[in-house]
Amino acid sequence: MKRLFILLFIFCYVIAFVFSISRSEPVRSSTSVMEDVSGLMPVKVHKLVKGQEEASIKQVIQEAAEQDLKVSIAGKRHSMGGHTYYRDGIVLDMTSYNKILAFNPEEKIIRVQSGATWDQIQQHVNPYGLAVKVMQSQNIFTIGGSMSVNAHGRDIRYGSLVDTIRSFRLLQENGDIIQVSRDENEELFELVIGGYGLFGVILDVELELTDDELYTMETSELNFDEYTEYFKNEVIGNEGVRMHLARISTASDHFLKDMYVTDYVLAPNQELKLRNELKTDRMTFLTKFLLGLSRNFSWGKNLLWDMQEKYFLKTNGSLVTRNNVMRSESKFLEYDHDSNTDVLQEYFVPIDHFTPYINELRTTLLEEDLNLINITIRYVQKDESAVLSYAKDDMFALVLLINQGISKEEQEETKAIVQKMIDVTLKYNGSYYLPYMPYPTKEQMKAAYPRTDEFFTKKKLYDPDERFYNYFYEEYK
Ligand SMILES: Cc1cc2nc3c(=O)[nH]c(=O)nc-3n(C[C@H](O)[C@H](O)[C@H](O)COP(=O)(O)OP(=O)(O)OC[C@H]3O[C@@H](n4cnc5c(N)ncnc54)[C@H](O)[C@@H]3O)c2cc1C
């Protein structure tokens, strides 16, 4: 009888799940109501204009100046918190401005329009045995959006995205187009990268590439208090390890204790050609299903953790190219529901503080009601070359996937917990990532980003009429 009941329950869940997939639509917008992937801040805008070529993009800025309208710039709108739009403003959607303009395989340089995605670059350079140096784990984002947050990913040797940008052209609020690099208009180089679209429109970008490589995946299990030593000795201390990703459990059986880590180690035989076909999403249905269980049930979180861990341990020793590590599955993250949504938070903590930090974070979270679905961990090297740099030290970056309610009260509840988590993070000399919901306080931003005042002062200097505008700016300026 009990078994029948469980089967009936799973059957109903699958039906409900399949129904939810069929109506899933990650970024919903009509022409006048805009929102981003979080779905938490729908707003009426004046209009959305697709940037097609340079002249028409310039015209949008001119028109906005004539009508005294705000302009927000949008890529794929995977930032969460109104970074890509503003009430009654113009949204300049850059996703159609996406050509590959030049490619020099010998020098390992590519020049692209800023609406191009990492996927487009990968498709272009993979046949030449080349790959991107630094990008997110997924390849769905635009280059302009990634630069404006100064993205980072699984690579552990090349720093943040800013370190791989040679130069770019910027359209400013007065209609001027200028070249920006470390030698030309250099002040803007460190303001625009990680600048959240507040200094002008990035038009095209010259990016450094590297060799595609073949890696052996090596996964092992750890307790959280072994991680820092493991990382120093076996990952950073081993030249052969090129990329790295870790997970820490959010399941009730071993909450913020059990971990497993995957290292991508240079394979002894670099027979790239046999294995460099670019992969596409394959396990969307299963992962989405498990995530659904994990969202709704505590036992679902335990099940997801156990199955993921088994899967990664099973893939031990398998070969994967650099390009394929950098095109992880993404569709399973698409989720649309009337009463709740998934959001991300990301906290950076110096690697030497990881153990006490996790102990305190666990104590804090055990007192709160937060639906924490999973946490992945990456490494980012100390890097202060952007004004809003998050890596004040060599940091572990913890990416938290949280399911939260969308009502005003539920948003306030999540906001309060996020502020507590950030207080813990700041206590350990950490910082947090800015592309997500504007839950942190202004004081927390200043503590995490010591050059915050300089950033906003320079914004007013370069854009006196505050033409480039979004909710991130409104909240923290
Ligand atoms: C599922 C998921 C996974 C993620 N994983 C990672 C990760 O591994 N590492 C990481 O670092 N981040 C990660 N992120 C965050 C992600 O990198 C940022 O949200 C990034 O901005 C997304 O790119 P986009 O094209 O969607 O940019 P958008 O969200 O469209 O824009 C982001 C910002 O860039 C500005 N902008 C966009 N285009 C231009 C332009 N041409 N000129 C000037 N400004 C512009 C916008 O105004 C906005 O302020 C993840 C986000 C999600 C949702």
The ligand as a MOL file (V3000), in Angstrom:
LIG
                    3D

  0  0  0     0  0            999 V3000
M  V30 BEGIN CTAB
M  V30 COUNTS 53 58 0 0 0
M  V30 BEGIN ATOM
M  V30 1 C 22.5400 30.4830 -14.4370 0
M  V30 2 C 23.6030 31.5280 -14.2550 0
M  V30 3 C 24.9140 31.1200 -14.1160 0
M  V30 4 C 25.9190 32.0840 -13.9170 0
M  V30 5 N 27.2100 31.6790 -13.7910 0
M  V30 6 C 28.1880 32.5800 -13.6140 0
M  V30 7 C 29.5510 32.1880 -13.5030 0
M  V30 8 O 29.8920 31.0060 -13.5580 0
M  V30 9 N 30.4830 33.1710 -13.3620 0
M  V30 10 C 30.1480 34.4970 -13.3420 0
M  V30 11 O 31.0420 35.3400 -13.2370 0
M  V30 12 N 28.8710 34.8850 -13.4520 0
M  V30 13 C 27.8920 33.9710 -13.5800 0
M  V30 14 N 26.5990 34.3870 -13.7130 0
M  V30 15 C 26.3080 35.8310 -13.7540 0
M  V30 16 C 26.4680 36.3180 -15.1920 0
M  V30 17 O 27.8290 36.3120 -15.5390 0
M  V30 18 C 25.9650 37.7670 -15.3520 0
M  V30 19 O 24.6220 37.8540 -14.9850 0
M  V30 20 C 26.1800 38.2960 -16.7770 0
M  V30 21 O 25.9650 39.6680 -16.7750 0
M  V30 22 C 25.2390 37.6600 -17.7360 0
M  V30 23 O 25.4540 38.1290 -19.0560 0
M  V30 24 P 24.2240 38.7240 -19.8700 0
M  V30 25 O 24.5670 38.7280 -21.3070 0
M  V30 26 O 22.9770 38.0240 -19.4750 0
M  V30 27 O 24.2430 40.2060 -19.2940 0
M  V30 28 P 22.9860 41.1240 -18.8690 0
M  V30 29 O 22.3710 40.5520 -17.6520 0
M  V30 30 O 22.0970 41.3460 -20.0220 0
M  V30 31 O 23.7380 42.4740 -18.4860 0
M  V30 32 C 24.5590 42.5290 -17.3590 0
M  V30 33 C 25.1280 43.9480 -17.2180 0
M  V30 34 O 25.9120 44.2440 -18.3560 0
M  V30 35 C 25.4940 45.4690 -18.9640 0
M  V30 36 N 25.7200 45.3150 -20.4210 0
M  V30 37 C 25.2960 44.3090 -21.2110 0
M  V30 38 N 25.7460 44.4870 -22.4710 0
M  V30 39 C 26.4580 45.6320 -22.4780 0
M  V30 40 C 27.1590 46.3680 -23.4870 0
M  V30 41 N 27.2320 45.9470 -24.7470 0
M  V30 42 N 27.7620 47.5280 -23.1250 0
M  V30 43 C 27.7200 47.9840 -21.8480 0
M  V30 44 N 27.0600 47.3290 -20.8590 0
M  V30 45 C 26.4480 46.1710 -21.1660 0
M  V30 46 C 24.0440 45.6140 -18.5710 0
M  V30 47 O 23.6320 46.9660 -18.5740 0
M  V30 48 C 24.0450 45.0300 -17.1560 0
M  V30 49 O 24.4040 45.9930 -16.2230 0
M  V30 50 C 25.5780 33.4550 -13.8850 0
M  V30 51 C 24.2450 33.8560 -14.0210 0
M  V30 52 C 23.2550 32.9020 -14.1930 0
M  V30 53 C 21.8380 33.3380 -14.3130 0
M  V30 END ATOM
M  V30 BEGIN BOND
M  V30 1 1 1 2
M  V30 2 1 2 3
M  V30 3 2 2 52
M  V30 4 2 3 4
M  V30 5 1 4 5
M  V30 6 1 4 50
M  V30 7 2 5 6
M  V30 8 1 6 7
M  V30 9 1 6 13
M  V30 10 2 7 8
M  V30 11 1 7 9
M  V30 12 1 9 10
M  V30 13 2 10 11
M  V30 14 1 10 12
M  V30 15 2 12 13
M  V30 16 1 13 14
M  V30 17 1 14 15
M  V30 18 1 14 50
M  V30 19 1 15 16
M  V30 20 1 16 17
M  V30 21 1 16 18
M  V30 22 1 18 19
M  V30 23 1 18 20
M  V30 24 1 20 21
M  V30 25 1 20 22
M  V30 26 1 22 23
M  V30 27 1 23 24
M  V30 28 2 24 25
M  V30 29 1 24 26
M  V30 30 1 24 27
M  V30 31 1 27 28
M  V30 32 2 28 29
M  V30 33 1 28 30
M  V30 34 1 28 31
M  V30 35 1 31 32
M  V30 36 1 32 33
M  V30 37 1 33 34
M  V30 38 1 33 48
M  V30 39 1 34 35
M  V30 40 1 35 36
M  V30 41 1 35 46
M  V30 42 1 36 37
M  V30 43 1 36 45
M  V30 44 2 37 38
M  V30 45 1 38 39
M  V30 46 1 39 40
M  V30 47 2 39 45
M  V30 48 1 40 41
M  V30 49 2 40 42
M  V30 50 1 42 43
M  V30 51 2 43 44
M  V30 52 1 44 45
M  V30 53 1 46 47
M  V30 54 1 46 48
M  V30 55 1 48 49
M  V30 56 2 50 51
M  V30 57 1 51 52
M  V30 58 1 52 53
M  V30 END BOND
M  V30 END CTAB
M  END
